[in-house]
Amino acid sequence: MSKDQQQHKCDENWYKDAEVVYSKINVEQYSWVLVQTWYASEHEVSDGMAEKVGDIISSHDLLVSFCPFCGERLTDIKPNTW
């Protein structure tokens, strides 16, 4: 994680491929974002969906106001200012 991101961590998110971060979303703005990244496994490589294990198959970013895992209102959190 870069120095300009803050991650929301909760016990309810047990997914390795999903995280909630406060990150830059365009040139001027920051927001809370649910980031889900699908990394290739041996199965995807054998099916021809990726060249090697660990390749990114897809990635999705979704603006959020609440943590989709624990329900905490993220807009109440005051992230570090950089």
N, C-alpha and C positions, 0 to 999 in steps of 0.2 A: 504494500500500500504506500502510495506517495505521501509526502509531507502535507499535501493539500487535501487530504481525505481523512475523514473520521468514520469509524465503523461502529454501528450499533450492534452490540452483542447481547444475546439472550439465550437462555437454556432451551427455549422452544424451537430454535432453528438448529436442527441436527443435520441439515443438508450440506454436503460438501460443495455443491455447485451454486449455492445461492447466498447472497450477503446483502445487507442493507447498509449503505454508505452515504455520508454527506459529501458530495463531490461537485466539482464544476460541471455544469450541464451545457453551458455555452460560453461565449467570450466573457460575459459579465456576471453570470448568475451561478449560485450554488443551490443545491436542493438535496433532499433525501431521496435516494433512488434504490429500488430493489434491482439487483443485478443477478441474472441467472446465466451461467455459462455452461454449455454442454461440451465436455471434453471426450474425445474418442477413446474407446476401450479397445481391447483386442477384438471384440465382436464387430465393432464398426469398421475396423481395419480389414478384417476378413471379408466383410460384406462390401468392401470397396467404397465406403463412405468417407474414409480418411486414409492418408498415406502412412501415418504412424500414430501409435498410442500417445495421447496427450494433445493431439491437434485440436484446435477449437472447431467444433462442428457448427455451433450457433451460439449467439449471445443476445440477450434481451435486457433492456433497461426500462424500468417503469417508475415514473415519479410517484412517491407515496407520502402520505401525511401520518400514517400509523404503521407500526411494524406489523406485517401480515402474519407473523408467527406468535407474538405475545400480546399484540394489541396496544402497546404503548404509543401514546401520541408523540410523534417525533418532533412536531413543530414546537413543543414545549421545551425541548432540549436545546440548550445554548451551546452550539458547537464552538470549538476553539476558533479564534480569529487569526488569520494568517497575514 
